[in-house]
Amino acid sequence: MLDVEFDFAKPKKNVTVKCYLMNLQNEATGEVIYGTGKNKAEAQADANTKVPRGHKLKHCDIVR
């Protein structure tokens, strides 16, 4: 008897977000930060690790 298993896993999908930076006085700087992850929350968390000191993220949109 032939015992064969096939693994038809779903293709891995990554989400990329584009987040705008604001300084701590709530002024837009015009700069953007990109983040990637398995979903929007993980991508946003990745982008948050790249924020320079004295800034915060504002309006993260899915790019891909």
CHARMM internal coordinates of N, CA and C (Angstrom, degrees):
IC EDIT
DIST 1 N 1 CA 1.4345
DIST 1 CA 1 C 1.5300
ANGL 1 N 1 CA 1 C 109.18
DIST 1 C 2 N 1.3004
ANGL 1 CA 1 C 2 N 116.35
DIHE 1 N 1 CA 1 C 2 N 138.83
DIST 2 N 2 CA 1.4538
ANGL 1 C 2 N 2 CA 123.18
DIHE 1 CA 1 C 2 N 2 CA -177.96
DIST 2 CA 2 C 1.5297
ANGL 2 N 2 CA 2 C 109.27
DIHE 1 C 2 N 2 CA 2 C -94.71
DIST 2 C 3 N 1.3208
ANGL 2 CA 2 C 3 N 116.81
DIHE 2 N 2 CA 2 C 3 N 120.45
DIST 3 N 3 CA 1.4666
ANGL 2 C 3 N 3 CA 121.45
DIHE 2 CA 2 C 3 N 3 CA -178.50
DIST 3 CA 3 C 1.5248
ANGL 3 N 3 CA 3 C 108.76
DIHE 2 C 3 N 3 CA 3 C -112.49
DIST 3 C 4 N 1.3358
ANGL 3 CA 3 C 4 N 115.93
DIHE 3 N 3 CA 3 C 4 N 95.81
DIST 4 N 4 CA 1.4638
ANGL 3 C 4 N 4 CA 121.32
DIHE 3 CA 3 C 4 N 4 CA -176.28
DIST 4 CA 4 C 1.5318
ANGL 4 N 4 CA 4 C 108.70
DIHE 3 C 4 N 4 CA 4 C -124.70
DIST 4 C 5 N 1.3118
ANGL 4 CA 4 C 5 N 115.70
DIHE 4 N 4 CA 4 C 5 N 135.53
DIST 5 N 5 CA 1.4612
ANGL 4 C 5 N 5 CA 121.05
DIHE 4 CA 4 C 5 N 5 CA 175.78
DIST 5 CA 5 C 1.5169
ANGL 5 N 5 CA 5 C 109.13
DIHE 4 C 5 N 5 CA 5 C -118.36
DIST 5 C 6 N 1.3160
ANGL 5 CA 5 C 6 N 115.61
DIHE 5 N 5 CA 5 C 6 N 140.48
DIST 6 N 6 CA 1.4499
ANGL 5 C 6 N 6 CA 121.27
DIHE 5 CA 5 C 6 N 6 CA 177.07
DIST 6 CA 6 C 1.5186
ANGL 6 N 6 CA 6 C 108.94
DIHE 5 C 6 N 6 CA 6 C -113.56
DIST 6 C 7 N 1.3045
ANGL 6 CA 6 C 7 N 116.04
DIHE 6 N 6 CA 6 C 7 N 136.98
DIST 7 N 7 CA 1.4566
ANGL 6 C 7 N 7 CA 121.07
DIHE 6 CA 6 C 7 N 7 CA 178.94
DIST 7 CA 7 C 1.5224
ANGL 7 N 7 CA 7 C 108.40
DIHE 6 C 7 N 7 CA 7 C -108.77
DIST 7 C 8 N 1.3309
ANGL 7 CA 7 C 8 N 115.55
DIHE 7 N 7 CA 7 C 8 N 97.91
DIST 8 N 8 CA 1.4571
ANGL 7 C 8 N 8 CA 120.68
DIHE 7 CA 7 C 8 N 8 CA 179.08
DIST 8 CA 8 C 1.5241
ANGL 8 N 8 CA 8 C 108.84
DIHE 7 C 8 N 8 CA 8 C -97.67
DIST 8 C 9 N 1.2982
ANGL 8 CA 8 C 9 N 115.07
DIHE 8 N 8 CA 8 C 9 N 68.03
DIST 9 N 9 CA 1.4641
ANGL 8 C 9 N 9 CA 120.88
DIHE 8 CA 8 C 9 N 9 CA -178.52
DIST 9 CA 9 C 1.5227
ANGL 9 N 9 CA 9 C 109.68
DIHE 8 C 9 N 9 CA 9 C -69.96
DIST 9 C 10 N 1.3036
ANGL 9 CA 9 C 10 N 114.60
DIHE 9 N 9 CA 9 C 10 N 150.47
DIST 10 N 10 CA 1.4571
ANGL 9 C 10 N 10 CA 119.57
DIHE 9 CA 9 C 10 N 10 CA 176.51
DIST 10 CA 10 C 1.5238
ANGL 10 N 10 CA 10 C 108.70
DIHE 9 C 10 N 10 CA 10 C -66.46
DIST 10 C 11 N 1.3160
ANGL 10 CA 10 C 11 N 116.94
DIHE 10 N 10 CA 10 C 11 N 145.46
DIST 11 N 11 CA 1.4710
ANGL 10 C 11 N 11 CA 118.00
DIHE 10 CA 10 C 11 N 11 CA 177.26
DIST 11 CA 11 C 1.5198
ANGL 11 N 11 CA 11 C 109.80
DIHE 10 C 11 N 11 CA 11 C -61.68
DIST 11 C 12 N 1.3062
ANGL 11 CA 11 C 12 N 115.35
DIHE 11 N 11 CA 11 C 12 N 143.17
DIST 12 N 12 CA 1.4591
ANGL 11 C 12 N 12 CA 119.78
DIHE 11 CA 11 C 12 N 12 CA -179.44
DIST 12 CA 12 C 1.5173
ANGL 12 N 12 CA 12 C 109.50
DIHE 11 C 12 N 12 CA 12 C -70.65
DIST 12 C 13 N 1.3123
ANGL 12 CA 12 C 13 N 115.22
DIHE 12 N 12 CA 12 C 13 N 129.70
DIST 13 N 13 CA 1.4567
ANGL 12 C 13 N 13 CA 120.83
DIHE 12 CA 12 C 13 N 13 CA -177.84
DIST 13 CA 13 C 1.5222
ANGL 13 N 13 CA 13 C 108.81
DIHE 12 C 13 N 13 CA 13 C -116.48
DIST 13 C 14 N 1.2978
ANGL 13 CA 13 C 14 N 116.24
DIHE 13 N 13 CA 13 C 14 N 128.85
DIST 14 N 14 CA 1.4617
ANGL 13 C 14 N 14 CA 121.68
DIHE 13 CA 13 C 14 N 14 CA 175.83
DIST 14 CA 14 C 1.5135
ANGL 14 N 14 CA 14 C 109.36
DIHE 13 C 14 N 14 CA 14 C -111.49
DIST 14 C 15 N 1.2927
ANGL 14 CA 14 C 15 N 115.31
DIHE 14 N 14 CA 14 C 15 N 146.69
DIST 15 N 15 CA 1.4562
ANGL 14 C 15 N 15 CA 122.11
DIHE 14 CA 14 C 15 N 15 CA 177.45
DIST 15 CA 15 C 1.5216
ANGL 15 N 15 CA 15 C 107.46
DIHE 14 C 15 N 15 CA 15 C -109.71
DIST 15 C 16 N 1.3202
ANGL 15 CA 15 C 16 N 116.15
DIHE 15 N 15 CA 15 C 16 N 137.59
DIST 16 N 16 CA 1.4564
ANGL 15 C 16 N 16 CA 121.61
DIHE 15 CA 15 C 16 N 16 CA 175.57
DIST 16 CA 16 C 1.5226
ANGL 16 N 16 CA 16 C 108.14
DIHE 15 C 16 N 16 CA 16 C -116.59
DIST 16 C 17 N 1.3203
ANGL 16 CA 16 C 17 N 115.84
DIHE 16 N 16 CA 16 C 17 N 132.34
DIST 17 N 17 CA 1.4617
ANGL 16 C 17 N 17 CA 120.25
DIHE 16 CA 16 C 17 N 17 CA 177.31
DIST 17 CA 17 C 1.5211
ANGL 17 N 17 CA 17 C 109.89
DIHE 16 C 17 N 17 CA 17 C -117.14
DIST 17 C 18 N 1.3147
ANGL 17 CA 17 C 18 N 114.01
DIHE 17 N 17 CA 17 C 18 N 151.29
DIST 18 N 18 CA 1.4619
ANGL 17 C 18 N 18 CA 122.29
DIHE 17 CA 17 C 18 N 18 CA 176.81
DIST 18 CA 18 C 1.5237
ANGL 18 N 18 CA 18 C 106.11
DIHE 17 C 18 N 18 CA 18 C -117.97
DIST 18 C 19 N 1.3280
ANGL 18 CA 18 C 19 N 116.37
DIHE 18 N 18 CA 18 C 19 N 118.43
DIST 19 N 19 CA 1.4662
ANGL 18 C 19 N 19 CA 121.33
DIHE 18 CA 18 C 19 N 19 CA -176.77
DIST 19 CA 19 C 1.5195
ANGL 19 N 19 CA 19 C 109.88
DIHE 18 C 19 N 19 CA 19 C -117.90
DIST 19 C 20 N 1.3067
ANGL 19 CA 19 C 20 N 115.68
DIHE 19 N 19 CA 19 C 20 N 138.20
DIST 20 N 20 CA 1.4596
ANGL 19 C 20 N 20 CA 121.29
DIHE 19 CA 19 C 20 N 20 CA 177.83
DIST 20 CA 20 C 1.5172
ANGL 20 N 20 CA 20 C 109.74
DIHE 19 C 20 N 20 CA 20 C -88.29
DIST 20 C 21 N 1.3244
ANGL 20 CA 20 C 21 N 116.22
DIHE 20 N 20 CA 20 C 21 N 147.26
DIST 21 N 21 CA 1.4605
ANGL 20 C 21 N 21 CA 121.75
DIHE 20 CA 20 C 21 N 21 CA -179.64
DIST 21 CA 21 C 1.5167
ANGL 21 N 21 CA 21 C 111.16
DIHE 20 C 21 N 21 CA 21 C -97.62
DIST 21 C 22 N 1.3243
ANGL 21 CA 21 C 22 N 114.40
DIHE 21 N 21 CA 21 C 22 N 145.13
DIST 22 N 22 CA 1.4587
ANGL 21 C 22 N 22 CA 122.04
DIHE 21 CA 21 C 22 N 22 CA 172.80
DIST 22 CA 22 C 1.5161
ANGL 22 N 22 CA 22 C 107.21
DIHE 21 C 22 N 22 CA 22 C -130.56
DIST 22 C 23 N 1.3263
ANGL 22 CA 22 C 23 N 116.17
DIHE 22 N 22 CA 22 C 23 N 148.20
DIST 23 N 23 CA 1.4607
ANGL 22 C 23 N 23 CA 118.34
DIHE 22 CA 22 C 23 N 23 CA 173.85
DIST 23 CA 23 C 1.5263
ANGL 23 N 23 CA 23 C 108.28
DIHE 22 C 23 N 23 CA 23 C -82.44
DIST 23 C 24 N 1.3017
ANGL 23 CA 23 C 24 N 117.63
DIHE 23 N 23 CA 23 C 24 N 176.40
DIST 24 N 24 CA 1.4613
ANGL 23 C 24 N 24 CA 121.09
DIHE 23 CA 23 C 24 N 24 CA -174.80
DIST 24 CA 24 C 1.5273
ANGL 24 N 24 CA 24 C 113.51
DIHE 23 C 24 N 24 CA 24 C -72.74
DIST 24 C 25 N 1.3409
ANGL 24 CA 24 C 25 N 117.40
DIHE 24 N 24 CA 24 C 25 N -6.97
DIST 25 N 25 CA 1.4620
ANGL 24 C 25 N 25 CA 121.16
DIHE 24 CA 24 C 25 N 25 CA 174.15
DIST 25 CA 25 C 1.5355
ANGL 25 N 25 CA 25 C 110.62
DIHE 24 C 25 N 25 CA 25 C -94.33
DIST 25 C 26 N 1.3513
ANGL 25 CA 25 C 26 N 116.26
DIHE 25 N 25 CA 25 C 26 N 14.93
DIST 26 N 26 CA 1.4724
ANGL 25 C 26 N 26 CA 123.99
DIHE 25 CA 25 C 26 N 26 CA 179.86
DIST 26 CA 26 C 1.5251
ANGL 26 N 26 CA 26 C 112.98
DIHE 25 C 26 N 26 CA 26 C 61.76
DIST 26 C 27 N 1.3192
ANGL 26 CA 26 C 27 N 116.63
DIHE 26 N 26 CA 26 C 27 N 33.70
DIST 27 N 27 CA 1.4642
ANGL 26 C 27 N 27 CA 121.53
DIHE 26 CA 26 C 27 N 27 CA 176.05
DIST 27 CA 27 C 1.5219
ANGL 27 N 27 CA 27 C 108.44
DIHE 26 C 27 N 27 CA 27 C -105.01
DIST 27 C 28 N 1.3201
ANGL 27 CA 27 C 28 N 116.52
DIHE 27 N 27 CA 27 C 28 N 130.41
DIST 28 N 28 CA 1.4559
ANGL 27 C 28 N 28 CA 120.87
DIHE 27 CA 27 C 28 N 28 CA 178.27
DIST 28 CA 28 C 1.5209
ANGL 28 N 28 CA 28 C 109.77
DIHE 27 C 28 N 28 CA 28 C -67.62
DIST 28 C 29 N 1.3416
ANGL 28 CA 28 C 29 N 116.63
DIHE 28 N 28 CA 28 C 29 N 138.14
DIST 29 N 29 CA 1.4631
ANGL 28 C 29 N 29 CA 120.37
DIHE 28 CA 28 C 29 N 29 CA -179.53
DIST 29 CA 29 C 1.5277
ANGL 29 N 29 CA 29 C 111.61
DIHE 28 C 29 N 29 CA 29 C -99.78
DIST 29 C 30 N 1.3320
ANGL 29 CA 29 C 30 N 117.39
DIHE 29 N 29 CA 29 C 30 N -15.90
DIST 30 N 30 CA 1.4603
ANGL 29 C 30 N 30 CA 120.70
DIHE 29 CA 29 C 30 N 30 CA -177.67
DIST 30 CA 30 C 1.5141
ANGL 30 N 30 CA 30 C 113.11
DIHE 29 C 30 N 30 CA 30 C 86.57
DIST 30 C 31 N 1.3245
ANGL 30 CA 30 C 31 N 117.09
DIHE 30 N 30 CA 30 C 31 N -6.79
DIST 31 N 31 CA 1.4585
ANGL 30 C 31 N 31 CA 121.19
DIHE 30 CA 30 C 31 N 31 CA 178.95
DIST 31 CA 31 C 1.5242
ANGL 31 N 31 CA 31 C 109.78
DIHE 30 C 31 N 31 CA 31 C -86.15
DIST 31 C 32 N 1.3519
ANGL 31 CA 31 C 32 N 115.96
DIHE 31 N 31 CA 31 C 32 N 153.95
DIST 32 N 32 CA 1.4599
ANGL 31 C 32 N 32 CA 120.97
DIHE 31 CA 31 C 32 N 32 CA 177.83
DIST 32 CA 32 C 1.5197
ANGL 32 N 32 CA 32 C 110.14
DIHE 31 C 32 N 32 CA 32 C -126.22
DIST 32 C 33 N 1.3117
ANGL 32 CA 32 C 33 N 115.61
DIHE 32 N 32 CA 32 C 33 N 153.70
DIST 33 N 33 CA 1.4599
ANGL 32 C 33 N 33 CA 124.16
DIHE 32 CA 32 C 33 N 33 CA 176.42
DIST 33 CA 33 C 1.5202
ANGL 33 N 33 CA 33 C 106.87
DIHE 32 C 33 N 33 CA 33 C -126.07
DIST 33 C 34 N 1.3297
ANGL 33 CA 33 C 34 N 117.38
DIHE 33 N 33 CA 33 C 34 N 137.42
DIST 34 N 34 CA 1.4568
ANGL 33 C 34 N 34 CA 122.18
DIHE 33 CA 33 C 34 N 34 CA 177.07
DIST 34 CA 34 C 1.5173
ANGL 34 N 34 CA 34 C 109.68
DIHE 33 C 34 N 34 CA 34 C -107.55
DIST 34 C 35 N 1.3153
ANGL 34 CA 34 C 35 N 116.28
DIHE 34 N 34 CA 34 C 35 N 145.65
DIST 35 N 35 CA 1.4535
ANGL 34 C 35 N 35 CA 122.34
DIHE 34 CA 34 C 35 N 35 CA 176.58
DIST 35 CA 35 C 1.5184
ANGL 35 N 35 CA 35 C 109.63
DIHE 34 C 35 N 35 CA 35 C -140.26
DIST 35 C 36 N 1.3268
ANGL 35 CA 35 C 36 N 117.07
DIHE 35 N 35 CA 35 C 36 N 151.81
DIST 36 N 36 CA 1.4662
ANGL 35 C 36 N 36 CA 121.20
DIHE 35 CA 35 C 36 N 36 CA 178.78
DIST 36 CA 36 C 1.5267
ANGL 36 N 36 CA 36 C 109.68
DIHE 35 C 36 N 36 CA 36 C -129.34
DIST 36 C 37 N 1.3251
ANGL 36 CA 36 C 37 N 115.23
DIHE 36 N 36 CA 36 C 37 N 153.84
DIST 37 N 37 CA 1.4542
ANGL 36 C 37 N 37 CA 121.67
DIHE 36 CA 36 C 37 N 37 CA 178.63
DIST 37 CA 37 C 1.5103
ANGL 37 N 37 CA 37 C 110.83
DIHE 36 C 37 N 37 CA 37 C -175.58
DIST 37 C 38 N 1.3224
ANGL 37 CA 37 C 38 N 116.27
DIHE 37 N 37 CA 37 C 38 N -179.53
DIST 38 N 38 CA 1.4642
ANGL 37 C 38 N 38 CA 121.16
DIHE 37 CA 37 C 38 N 38 CA -178.87
DIST 38 CA 38 C 1.5231
ANGL 38 N 38 CA 38 C 112.01
DIHE 37 C 38 N 38 CA 38 C -73.91
DIST 38 C 39 N 1.3312
ANGL 38 CA 38 C 39 N 116.83
DIHE 38 N 38 CA 38 C 39 N -23.36
DIST 39 N 39 CA 1.4637
ANGL 38 C 39 N 39 CA 121.64
DIHE 38 CA 38 C 39 N 39 CA 176.31
DIST 39 CA 39 C 1.5247
ANGL 39 N 39 CA 39 C 107.92
DIHE 38 C 39 N 39 CA 39 C -147.11
DIST 39 C 40 N 1.3318
ANGL 39 CA 39 C 40 N 116.02
DIHE 39 N 39 CA 39 C 40 N 178.59
DIST 40 N 40 CA 1.4620
ANGL 39 C 40 N 40 CA 119.43
DIHE 39 CA 39 C 40 N 40 CA -175.51
DIST 40 CA 40 C 1.5275
ANGL 40 N 40 CA 40 C 112.02
DIHE 39 C 40 N 40 CA 40 C -62.31
DIST 40 C 41 N 1.3261
ANGL 40 CA 40 C 41 N 116.87
DIHE 40 N 40 CA 40 C 41 N -38.85
DIST 41 N 41 CA 1.4636
ANGL 40 C 41 N 41 CA 120.11
DIHE 40 CA 40 C 41 N 41 CA -178.32
DIST 41 CA 41 C 1.5288
ANGL 41 N 41 CA 41 C 111.17
DIHE 40 C 41 N 41 CA 41 C -64.01
DIST 41 C 42 N 1.3358
ANGL 41 CA 41 C 42 N 117.35
DIHE 41 N 41 CA 41 C 42 N -42.90
DIST 42 N 42 CA 1.4661
ANGL 41 C 42 N 42 CA 120.12
DIHE 41 CA 41 C 42 N 42 CA 178.53
DIST 42 CA 42 C 1.5182
ANGL 42 N 42 CA 42 C 111.29
DIHE 41 C 42 N 42 CA 42 C -68.43
DIST 42 C 43 N 1.3258
ANGL 42 CA 42 C 43 N 117.32
DIHE 42 N 42 CA 42 C 43 N -38.44
DIST 43 N 43 CA 1.4631
ANGL 42 C 43 N 43 CA 120.84
DIHE 42 CA 42 C 43 N 43 CA 178.49
DIST 43 CA 43 C 1.5221
ANGL 43 N 43 CA 43 C 110.50
DIHE 42 C 43 N 43 CA 43 C -64.93
DIST 43 C 44 N 1.3200
ANGL 43 CA 43 C 44 N 116.79
DIHE 43 N 43 CA 43 C 44 N -39.51
DIST 44 N 44 CA 1.4584
ANGL 43 C 44 N 44 CA 121.01
DIHE 43 CA 43 C 44 N 44 CA 178.74
DIST 44 CA 44 C 1.5322
ANGL 44 N 44 CA 44 C 110.53
DIHE 43 C 44 N 44 CA 44 C -67.76
DIST 44 C 45 N 1.3218
ANGL 44 CA 44 C 45 N 116.89
DIHE 44 N 44 CA 44 C 45 N -37.55
DIST 45 N 45 CA 1.4658
ANGL 44 C 45 N 45 CA 120.60
DIHE 44 CA 44 C 45 N 45 CA 177.05
DIST 45 CA 45 C 1.5252
ANGL 45 N 45 CA 45 C 110.37
DIHE 44 C 45 N 45 CA 45 C -65.42
DIST 45 C 46 N 1.3479
ANGL 45 CA 45 C 46 N 117.17
DIHE 45 N 45 CA 45 C 46 N -37.89
DIST 46 N 46 CA 1.4591
ANGL 45 C 46 N 46 CA 121.12
DIHE 45 CA 45 C 46 N 46 CA 177.24
DIST 46 CA 46 C 1.5301
ANGL 46 N 46 CA 46 C 110.49
DIHE 45 C 46 N 46 CA 46 C -64.45
DIST 46 C 47 N 1.3203
ANGL 46 CA 46 C 47 N 116.55
DIHE 46 N 46 CA 46 C 47 N -43.71
DIST 47 N 47 CA 1.4635
ANGL 46 C 47 N 47 CA 120.49
DIHE 46 CA 46 C 47 N 47 CA 178.23
DIST 47 CA 47 C 1.5212
ANGL 47 N 47 CA 47 C 110.54
DIHE 46 C 47 N 47 CA 47 C -62.91
DIST 47 C 48 N 1.3195
ANGL 47 CA 47 C 48 N 116.86
DIHE 47 N 47 CA 47 C 48 N -36.59
DIST 48 N 48 CA 1.4609
ANGL 47 C 48 N 48 CA 121.27
DIHE 47 CA 47 C 48 N 48 CA -178.39
DIST 48 CA 48 C 1.5311
ANGL 48 N 48 CA 48 C 111.95
DIHE 47 C 48 N 48 CA 48 C -64.88
DIST 48 C 49 N 1.3338
ANGL 48 CA 48 C 49 N 117.45
DIHE 48 N 48 CA 48 C 49 N -26.72
DIST 49 N 49 CA 1.4676
ANGL 48 C 49 N 49 CA 120.56
DIHE 48 CA 48 C 49 N 49 CA 177.91
DIST 49 CA 49 C 1.5266
ANGL 49 N 49 CA 49 C 111.65
DIHE 48 C 49 N 49 CA 49 C -73.30
DIST 49 C 50 N 1.3239
ANGL 49 CA 49 C 50 N 117.68
DIHE 49 N 49 CA 49 C 50 N -14.09
DIST 50 N 50 CA 1.4686
ANGL 49 C 50 N 50 CA 122.32
DIHE 49 CA 49 C 50 N 50 CA -176.25
DIST 50 CA 50 C 1.5342
ANGL 50 N 50 CA 50 C 113.22
DIHE 49 C 50 N 50 CA 50 C -101.93
DIST 50 C 51 N 1.3271
ANGL 50 CA 50 C 51 N 116.92
DIHE 50 N 50 CA 50 C 51 N 3.50
DIST 51 N 51 CA 1.4644
ANGL 50 C 51 N 51 CA 121.32
DIHE 50 CA 50 C 51 N 51 CA -176.84
DIST 51 CA 51 C 1.5304
ANGL 51 N 51 CA 51 C 109.58
DIHE 50 C 51 N 51 CA 51 C -75.12
DIST 51 C 52 N 1.3379
ANGL 51 CA 51 C 52 N 117.35
DIHE 51 N 51 CA 51 C 52 N 127.85
DIST 52 N 52 CA 1.4668
ANGL 51 C 52 N 52 CA 119.57
DIHE 51 CA 51 C 52 N 52 CA 178.39
DIST 52 CA 52 C 1.5323
ANGL 52 N 52 CA 52 C 111.57
DIHE 51 C 52 N 52 CA 52 C -70.20
DIST 52 C 53 N 1.3005
ANGL 52 CA 52 C 53 N 115.83
DIHE 52 N 52 CA 52 C 53 N 156.60
DIST 53 N 53 CA 1.4688
ANGL 52 C 53 N 53 CA 121.89
DIHE 52 CA 52 C 53 N 53 CA -179.90
DIST 53 CA 53 C 1.5353
ANGL 53 N 53 CA 53 C 109.72
DIHE 52 C 53 N 53 CA 53 C -58.20
DIST 53 C 54 N 1.3119
ANGL 53 CA 53 C 54 N 115.44
DIHE 53 N 53 CA 53 C 54 N 138.06
DIST 54 N 54 CA 1.4594
ANGL 53 C 54 N 54 CA 120.66
DIHE 53 CA 53 C 54 N 54 CA 178.90
DIST 54 CA 54 C 1.5177
ANGL 54 N 54 CA 54 C 113.49
DIHE 53 C 54 N 54 CA 54 C 86.70
DIST 54 C 55 N 1.3220
ANGL 54 CA 54 C 55 N 117.80
DIHE 54 N 54 CA 54 C 55 N 11.55
DIST 55 N 55 CA 1.4600
ANGL 54 C 55 N 55 CA 122.63
DIHE 54 CA 54 C 55 N 55 CA -179.89
DIST 55 CA 55 C 1.5226
ANGL 55 N 55 CA 55 C 109.74
DIHE 54 C 55 N 55 CA 55 C -133.38
DIST 55 C 56 N 1.3331
ANGL 55 CA 55 C 56 N 115.56
DIHE 55 N 55 CA 55 C 56 N 167.62
DIST 56 N 56 CA 1.4597
ANGL 55 C 56 N 56 CA 121.63
DIHE 55 CA 55 C 56 N 56 CA 174.59
DIST 56 CA 56 C 1.5228
ANGL 56 N 56 CA 56 C 108.73
DIHE 55 C 56 N 56 CA 56 C -147.39
DIST 56 C 57 N 1.3372
ANGL 56 CA 56 C 57 N 116.18
DIHE 56 N 56 CA 56 C 57 N 162.51
DIST 57 N 57 CA 1.4661
ANGL 56 C 57 N 57 CA 121.36
DIHE 56 CA 56 C 57 N 57 CA -179.47
DIST 57 CA 57 C 1.5166
ANGL 57 N 57 CA 57 C 110.76
DIHE 56 C 57 N 57 CA 57 C -83.60
DIST 57 C 58 N 1.3090
ANGL 57 CA 57 C 58 N 115.00
DIHE 57 N 57 CA 57 C 58 N 149.87
DIST 58 N 58 CA 1.4570
ANGL 57 C 58 N 58 CA 121.45
DIHE 57 CA 57 C 58 N 58 CA 176.23
DIST 58 CA 58 C 1.5221
ANGL 58 N 58 CA 58 C 107.90
DIHE 57 C 58 N 58 CA 58 C -144.73
DIST 58 C 59 N 1.2980
ANGL 58 CA 58 C 59 N 118.31
DIHE 58 N 58 CA 58 C 59 N 133.12
DIST 59 N 59 CA 1.4619
ANGL 58 C 59 N 59 CA 124.12
DIHE 58 CA 58 C 59 N 59 CA 175.04
DIST 59 CA 59 C 1.5246
ANGL 59 N 59 CA 59 C 114.08
DIHE 58 C 59 N 59 CA 59 C 53.52
DIST 59 C 60 N 1.3075
ANGL 59 CA 59 C 60 N 117.44
DIHE 59 N 59 CA 59 C 60 N 80.58
DIST 60 N 60 CA 1.4512
ANGL 59 C 60 N 60 CA 122.08
DIHE 59 CA 59 C 60 N 60 CA 175.06
DIST 60 CA 60 C 1.5229
ANGL 60 N 60 CA 60 C 109.29
DIHE 59 C 60 N 60 CA 60 C -89.52
DIST 60 C 61 N 1.3263
ANGL 60 CA 60 C 61 N 116.56
DIHE 60 N 60 CA 60 C 61 N 125.23
DIST 61 N 61 CA 1.4553
ANGL 60 C 61 N 61 CA 122.42
DIHE 60 CA 60 C 61 N 61 CA -179.46
DIST 61 CA 61 C 1.5250
ANGL 61 N 61 CA 61 C 109.62
DIHE 60 C 61 N 61 CA 61 C -117.61
DIST 61 C 62 N 1.3331
ANGL 61 CA 61 C 62 N 115.74
DIHE 61 N 61 CA 61 C 62 N 143.94
DIST 62 N 62 CA 1.4691
ANGL 61 C 62 N 62 CA 120.09
DIHE 61 CA 61 C 62 N 62 CA 177.78
DIST 62 CA 62 C 1.5205
ANGL 62 N 62 CA 62 C 108.97
DIHE 61 C 62 N 62 CA 62 C -73.62
DIST 62 C 63 N 1.3258
ANGL 62 CA 62 C 63 N 115.14
DIHE 62 N 62 CA 62 C 63 N 128.64
DIST 63 N 63 CA 1.4576
ANGL 62 C 63 N 63 CA 121.77
DIHE 62 CA 62 C 63 N 63 CA 179.10
DIST 63 CA 63 C 1.5228
ANGL 63 N 63 CA 63 C 109.77
DIHE 62 C 63 N 63 CA 63 C -97.85
DIST 63 C 64 N 1.3373
ANGL 63 CA 63 C 64 N 115.60
DIHE 63 N 63 CA 63 C 64 N -43.64
DIST 64 N 64 CA 1.4552
ANGL 63 C 64 N 64 CA 121.33
DIHE 63 CA 63 C 64 N 64 CA -176.49
DIST 64 CA 64 C 1.4996
ANGL 64 N 64 CA 64 C 108.81
DIHE 63 C 64 N 64 CA 64 C -147.23
END
COOR INIT
IC SEED 1 N 1 CA 1 C
IC BUILD
